[in-house]
Amino acid sequence: MTVSAIRTIPFFNYRAAFAADEAEYLRIVSDVIQRGAFIQQKDLAEFEARLAAYVGVGHALGVGNATDGLMMGFKALGIGPGDEVIAPSHTMVATVAAAAHAGATPVLVDMGDDHLIDPAAVEAAVTSRTRAIVPVHLNGRTCAMGPLLAIAARHGLHIVEDAAQGLGSSWQGKRAGSFGAVAAFSFYPAKILGCMGDGGAVTTSRADLARVLHVLRDHGRNEAGDVETWGFNSRLDNLQAAILDTQFKRYDTIVSRRRVIAHRYNDRLRDLAALVLPAAPDSQPDHFDVFQNYEIEADRRDDLKAHLTAHGIGTLLQWGGKGVHQFGGLGFKVSLPRTERFFTRCIMLPMNMMVSDDDVDYICEAIRAFYGE
Ligand SMILES: Cc1ncc(COP(=O)(O)O)c(C=O)c1O
């Protein structure tokens, strides 16, 4: 099969992602200026309320970014020096940095068949110093939480969810961000719900933790203005919250479209033996996936990437193509074979609201041509 005339399909077009609704965003900016409402104002409170209800938790707090959210989550739980935190190496370095900045010792483990943290590896890594497990809900899929919750209960450990990529995904009908003591979400511009810069949120159902997190994100100050502890300046800007709240009202439509794209990729690629695809939407009843990313495994991955580039198709090797333990500067000594092999085979295909059905067909045609189909 030959590939039809060359198109240009960027992996993610930051300008287009926001330009489509530019007039609406400019109205929001103007409204916020007119009200002089920049820090911890009503738009933030409204967004937080909507987010908490959506995730299914008692409290959501806007913070500077997900990394800060995780770090403050560890601190709110009293996790720090001398404590171990178990996390997957298959994640963004931010997950692990958050534990390190809280003063804890990160312990990295391998991935399972689903590419997410492997419960058996977690169990094997638990020591008398372990305080928390960090499931990372990558690519818009909630980890299968059953075994992880059981391990946490058995050993008296906290679950701190990295839901940076998981907003709206669920496992057995419960949404990412509602399983742990705390969870963090990212609103980085390329996220499904993205703002115009950095932004994040922490969620919790525990009122005591919510109170500590309120204090931590605002210089250690409580509502009376009294400084209770060393805090941070990590508040979600009111303007960003107003922008996010507007997008959030159409979140279900956005997620539906991404699932249609995922279906289309699956229909057109699933017979190729050279590829491992993410589970198609609705093919596994326990999971509702939102497809933050569409990441596949591919034989001859680097050649495929070059072939797609030559056909105008942008792809991404996530995080520089390495697990966290493979960044020599961080000093990890472990070997995690599944993660290491995965990073020789993984590649992300375009998955966003700018991708048309025809784009998906063209991308799949190019992939099939590469494998001689
Ligand atoms: C899995 C994961 N964790 C943490 C982060 C950090 O999020 P933020 O950039 O909001 O700090 C990201 C961001 O891309 C992520 O993908």
The ligand as a Gaussian input file, in Angstrom:
#p B3LYP/6-31G(d) Opt

LIG

0 1
 C        2.729000      11.415000      35.230000
 C        3.076000      12.841000      35.534000
 N        3.360000      13.188000      36.803000
 C        3.646000      14.447000      37.143000
 C        3.662000      15.444000      36.196000
 C        4.022000      16.815000      36.616000
 O        2.979000      17.711000      36.398000
 P        3.251000      19.278000      36.481000
 O        3.986000      19.655000      35.230000
 O        1.903000      19.896000      36.551000
 O        4.066000      19.514000      37.702000
 C        3.355000      15.148000      34.872000
 C        3.387000      16.212000      33.872000
 O        3.408000      16.045000      32.699000
 C        3.067000      13.813000      34.520000
 O        2.791000      13.468000      33.264000

